[in-house]
């Protein structure tokens, strides 16, 4: 049986590893479109920007590792076409490869901002090793470097933290009233706003950009002008589903997959940032752009590709580190949000836990700088609790379960 994996990230590498762990004889080929072996993305916005790692250290495994496992991995292998009827793919180099099962782990690409792209100003996005290394070089200019970051989401704030640690002057322009407002709600989002302000980040909130000049001046609707040496755009990502769409697979905000991560073609699977998953526990579709989901979905899909019948039912998880604050977040807030947020611990000291509730069910939870709390947080997400006991910080979280 021939297993073909398209992608150059942690999802592709994890799927290949799991396939080999489960079957010693199946043929496995990985087609990575970049000139690197598969690598992971979290270090790019953290360790690489901070200068504690080089970009190449984000690469997961070397050639020897793949050779030992008899995994055929190709770099610079850009897939241009998938023929679902003939079960084969074509690459830009003219190569054609057949498959019995195909896994698409093509990830996501940064959402472009025409105002920046068309301005002629020095502009950066962060998605690849090369992006991270170029951005790190710019940050190394220190106090003389003026960085304007457009977007106050997770990537924007991680870049802001790295830039301030490097000594750059940093301004974050965010259209909402707080950074991370949609992700966390006003109470918890305020923690991150205060954190960045305390470290010298100039937050321009509720702001809109009217134009950007070739010289790097960012003009806001309130009449202010922000001078920059580099504009960093972090306004989200879009699923890289062009290949799937051209092949005729069903797509809507990513490649539509069922609970078992199968696409509209039962021989084709999709995982990670590109997969819009019909989550069997949450009861709705979900596309998650985080490392943990890519790894876990890839391993689950590998099992189904080999004949397994276990649906993917894990709750989403992610982490971030900014300045002296680290968090882990489990769960997912649906589009309707949560009716209540319960906070346990010291918000001012930035050592606390937060729980987002709909009724008495925990939809999501996170900790801030409480690294021994993650197991108890995982245990309650998706379950009903006694809300009164959950509010009482003297009661262990596990004892609040209904």
Secondary structure, 3 states (H helix, E strand, C coil): CEEEEECCCHHHHHHHHHHHHHCCCCEEEEECCCCCCCECCHHHHCHHHHCCCCHHHHECCCHHHHHHCCEEEECCCCEEEEECCCCEEEECCCCEEECCEEEECCCEEECCCHHHHCCCCCEECCCCHHHHHHHHHHHCCHHHCEEEEECCCHHHHHHHHHHHHCCCEEEEEECCCCCCHHHHHHHHHHHHHHHHHHCCCEEEECCCEEEECCCCCEEECCCCEECCCEEEECCCEEECCHHHHHHCCCECCCEEECCCCECCCCCEEECHHHEEEEECCCCEEECCCCHHHHHHHHHHHHHHHCCCCCCCCCCCEEEEEECCEEEEEEECCCCCCCCEEEEEEECCCCEEEEEEEECCEEEEEEEECCHHHHHHHHHHCCCEECHHHHHCCCCCHHHHEC
